[in-house]
Amino acid sequence: MLDKYTCLEKLAARRNEEVVISSMSVAMPWERLSDGPFDLAHVDTAMGHVADFAYGLAMAQPQRRVIALCGDGSTLMCLGTLVTIAQRPTENLTLVITENGTYEVTGNQPVPGAGEVDFAALARAAGLRQVYTIENEADFEDKLPLHFQLPGPAVFVWKVARGDEPVPKPNRPILERARRLKSALAGASPIDS
């Protein structure tokens, strides 16, 4: 079983100017590691929509890698996105599913099918080909460069220990976060307040 926080730290340490879209139980730890213009904590109304939002950005910004960090509960809420991504693949998209079996930010209620759903099999059944399940530290270290190098779409299922994240409350209002990302993607000097 992986430690989500350690995995996020290692991902952040290797990251350059990839766009990272995070939600729910990943948003707050990611924001503590990286809160730059290419980060968007998409938590206000986004449960279940991080992957499709990131996919749209990857289509609009084909020259830039886009990494979606979403939980297993969020992934279950929008399974159709996997089929859409497979049908119109983008080489610059990496989808990370942090699987801990709970809706962590709302009190650790079990997600439907916790422990029984095979997220890698769901992704493959949707038509995605680059799919990896990572369950231990050695495998994580081995596959970490692939998060940035594989022609996508690539899916990584991180089997992480259950946590206890509070309800996400990003430092910046959603409108400011969205404007900052839009400005950065347009190549303008991002507003940093």
DORO-497447 format. One record per residue (C-alpha): x, y, z. Coordinates in steps of 0.1 Angstrom, whole numbers, padded with zeros to 4 digits, always signed. Layout:
# DORO-497447
XYZ...
# end
This chain:
# DORO-497447
+0000+0000+0000+0013+0034-0009+0014+0066+0011-0005+0093-0008+0015+0121+0006+0048+0105-0003+0037+0098-0038+0024+0134-0043+0057+0148-0030+0077+0127-0054+0054+0136-0083+0058+0173-0074+0096+0170-0072+0098+0157-0108+0073+0181-0122+0082+0210-0145+0055+0230-0162+0029+0203-0166-0007+0213-0158-0019+0195-0127-0057+0194-0120-0065+0180-0086-0097+0174-0066-0111+0164-0033-0087+0143-0011-0057+0152-0033-0064+0189-0037-0052+0201-0002-0020+0180-0001-0011+0190-0036-0017+0227-0029+0008+0225+0000+0033+0211-0025+0026+0232-0055+0004+0262-0059+0017+0277-0091+0000+0291-0122-0003+0256-0138-0021+0241-0108-0059+0241-0104-0076+0227-0073-0109+0219-0089-0130+0211-0058-0158+0236-0056-0182+0217-0078-0160+0192-0094-0164+0158-0077-0163+0134-0106-0152+0159-0132-0114+0163-0128-0106+0137-0156-0130+0153-0181-0118+0188-0173-0081+0177-0176-0089+0159-0209-0104+0191-0223-0073+0210-0214-0051+0183-0229-0070+0186-0262-0067+0224-0261-0030+0224-0251-0015+0195-0271+0021+0209-0265+0018+0206-0227+0014+0175-0205-0018+0176-0183-0020+0154-0152-0053+0147-0135-0052+0137-0099-0085+0122-0088-0098+0098-0063-0116+0065-0068-0149+0080-0057-0146+0108-0082-0136+0084-0109-0167+0062-0102-0189+0093-0106-0179+0099-0142-0169+0065-0157-0180+0077-0192-0150+0100-0193-0128+0069-0197-0146+0059-0228-0144+0094-0242-0107+0096-0235-0102+0063-0252-0122+0072-0283-0104+0105-0289-0070+0099-0273-0045+0127-0265-0009+0119-0261-0003+0145-0234-0028+0133-0208-0019+0114-0176-0048+0103-0153-0039+0093-0117-0065+0075-0097-0058+0075-0060-0076+0044-0048-0082+0041-0010-0118+0028-0011-0134+0058+0007-0149+0092+0002-0121+0107+0023-0132+0143+0025-0167+0136+0036-0159+0112+0065-0143+0081+0049-0176+0065+0038-0168+0035+0016-0171+0041-0021-0195+0017-0039-0176-0015-0047-0147-0006-0024-0121-0034-0026-0140-0051-0055-0138-0026-0083-0107-0030-0105-0100+0005-0118-0073-0007-0142-0097-0032-0157-0124-0005-0161-0099+0017-0179-0088-0011-0202-0125-0021-0209-0131+0015-0219-0104+0011-0245-0074+0027-0228-0041+0009-0234-0015+0025-0212-0028+0014-0178-0008+0006-0147-0017-0003-0111+0009+0006-0085+0008-0010-0051+0042-0006-0036+0070+0019-0032+0095+0001-0055+0069-0001-0083+0061+0036-0078+0097+0046-0081+0101+0025-0112+0070+0040-0129+0072+0076-0117+0091+0088-0149+0063+0073-0170+0038+0097-0156+0057+0124-0176+0070+0104-0205+0045+0079-0218+0025+0089-0248-0010+0091-0234-0035+0088-0225-0019+0070-0196-0037+0058-0165-0020+0051-0132-0040+0036-0103-0022+0043-0071-0033+0019-0043-0030+0043-0013-0037+0039+0024-0069+0055+0037-0064+0090+0049-0084+0116+0067-0083+0148+0046-0106+0176+0057-0131+0190+0033-0109+0209+0007-0107+0246+0011-0082+0260-0014-0063+0292-0006-0077+0310-0036-0113+0314-0048-0122+0292-0079-0125+0322-0102-0090+0334-0093-0076+0299-0097-0093+0296-0131-0081+0330-0143-0046+0323-0132-0045+0290-0151-0060+0306-0182-0034+0333-0181-0006+0308-0177-0018+0287-0206-0021+0317-0228+0015+0325-0221+0008+0357-0203+0024+0366-0170+0001+0349-0145-0014+0371-0118+0001+0359-0085-0014+0373-0054
# end
